[in-house]
Amino acid sequence: MEPRIWDAHCHLSGVPGETPGKRAVQLLEYAGRLGIERICVSMGMSWIYDPSPEQLRAQNDDVLQAVQELPERVFGFVYLNPRHTEASLAEIERCLRDGPMVGVKLWVARRCNAPELDPLVRRAAELGAVILQHTYLKATGNLPGESTPIELAELARRHPRARFIAAHSGGDWEVGFRALRDCGNVCVDLCGFDPAAGVTEMAVRELGAERVIYGSDAGGRSFASQLAKVAGADIPESAKRLILGQNLRCLLGPVLESKGVKA
């Protein structure tokens, strides 16, 4: 039986199309060729590193439009900026509690171990929403507000009831897996870096297959190159099914149930 593939990490930026809906259609055309059933989309049609409250709302409006046009195949994650706590909390209520979004996206405006994240994480946990937190360790040096997997481990220990996905596995995935190994409320996604022999095998060995998730980072990366990390891994087929979709469906289960969406 073919696995049901859900992609945890997609963006509208870098995709052809004049509107969010057209860009989502383009993403799904590519995804459909590879058997990807659903995609999770966050952030708007252009990159904004440190969005103002007005920009934050506009970014989320882009994603809401994509979700509303393609509700059977697109999930939305609400983009937040911890520098604007009240605006971010308002976006959680608007887009997640009262709207169709199912998760939270945090990027590079503020390092994730900062106390400003605490009220956002607490509210996301109350709503049963998973938090997709960008993590990276760059050889050239991180951006001022860019988080590392070590910092995510600190945040996750402060909030044991919250559930996180460490986007990109920290980039330097050997360090990332080990930094997060003891944080049972953190999964890792495999997207955003070039396929490398052994990455998925190490993730499964260090964390267990139940804490590893497929994501592509499309349109910044191709679906195929990121799927190859799982398809070509020397792991059991049962582990591949978990990574390609079952784990994400489990993470999203509570919020999907609250919205009456069948996984």
PECOR-V506890 format. One record per pair of residues at least 24 apart in sequence whose C-alpha atoms are under 8 Angstrom apart, sorted by the first residue. I is the first residue (numbers start at 0). J is the second residue. Records with the same first field share a line. If there is no record, write none. Layout:
I->J + J
This chain:
2->240 + 243 + 244
3->34 + 35 + 36 + 240 + 243 + 244 + 245
4->34 + 35 + 36 + 37 + 243 + 244
5->35 + 36 + 37 + 38 + 39 + 213 + 214 + 243 + 244 + 247 + 248
6->35 + 37 + 38 + 39 + 213 + 214 + 215 + 243 + 244
7->38 + 39 + 40 + 188 + 212 + 213 + 214 + 215 + 247
8->38 + 39 + 40 + 41 + 166 + 190 + 214 + 215 + 216 + 217
9->38 + 39 + 40 + 41 + 214 + 215 + 216 + 217 + 218
10->40 + 41 + 42 + 43 + 44 + 216 + 217 + 218 + 219
11->40 + 41 + 42 + 43 + 44 + 45 + 62 + 218
12->42 + 43 + 44 + 45 + 46 + 218 + 219
13->44 + 217 + 218 + 219
14->218
19->43 + 44 + 61 + 62 + 64 + 65
20->64 + 65 + 66 + 68 + 69
23->65 + 69 + 73
24->69
26->217 + 218
29->222
30->222
33->222 + 223
36->72
37->71 + 72 + 73 + 74
38->72 + 73 + 74
39->73 + 74 + 75 + 76
40->73 + 74 + 75 + 76
41->75 + 76 + 77 + 78 + 104
42->76 + 77 + 78 + 104
48->106 + 107 + 108
49->80 + 107 + 108
50->80 + 108
51->83
52->83 + 86 + 87
55->79 + 80
56->90
59->94
63->94 + 99 + 100
66->99
74->99 + 100 + 101
75->99 + 100 + 101 + 102
76->100 + 101 + 102 + 103 + 104
77->101 + 102 + 103 + 104
78->103 + 104 + 105
79->103 + 104 + 105
80->105 + 106 + 108 + 109
81->108 + 109 + 115 + 116 + 119
82->108 + 109 + 115
84->115 + 118 + 119
87->119
88->119 + 122
91->122 + 123
96->126
99->258
101->128 + 129 + 251 + 254 + 255
102->128 + 129 + 130 + 131 + 251
103->128 + 129 + 130 + 131
104->130 + 131 + 132 + 133
105->130 + 131 + 132 + 133
106->132 + 133 + 145
107->133 + 142 + 143 + 144 + 145 + 146
108->144 + 145
109->143 + 144 + 145 + 146
110->143 + 144 + 145 + 146 + 147 + 150
111->146 + 150 + 151 + 154
112->146 + 150 + 151 + 153 + 154
120->158 + 161
121->158 + 161
123->161
124->160 + 161 + 162
126->254
127->161 + 253 + 254
128->162 + 251 + 253 + 254
129->161 + 162 + 163 + 164 + 250 + 251
130->161 + 162 + 163 + 164
131->163 + 164 + 165 + 166
132->163 + 164 + 165 + 166
133->165 + 166 + 167 + 169
134->165 + 166 + 167 + 168 + 169 + 170
135->167 + 168 + 169 + 170 + 171
136->169 + 170 + 171
137->170 + 171
148->175 + 178 + 179
149->175 + 178 + 179
151->179
152->178 + 179 + 182 + 185
155->182 + 184 + 185
156->182
159->184
160->184
162->250
164->188
166->190
167->191 + 192
172->198
173->198 + 201
176->201 + 202 + 205 + 206
177->205
180->205 + 206
185->210
186->210 + 211 + 212
187->211 + 212
188->212 + 213 + 214
189->213 + 214 + 215 + 225 + 228
190->214 + 215 + 216 + 225
191->215 + 216 + 219 + 220 + 225
193->224 + 225
194->224 + 225 + 227 + 228
195->228
196->232
197->232
198->228
199->228 + 229 + 232
200->232 + 233 + 234
208->238 + 239 + 241 + 242
209->238 + 241 + 242 + 246
210->242 + 246
211->241 + 242 + 246
212->241 + 242 + 243 + 244 + 246 + 247
213->242 + 243 + 244
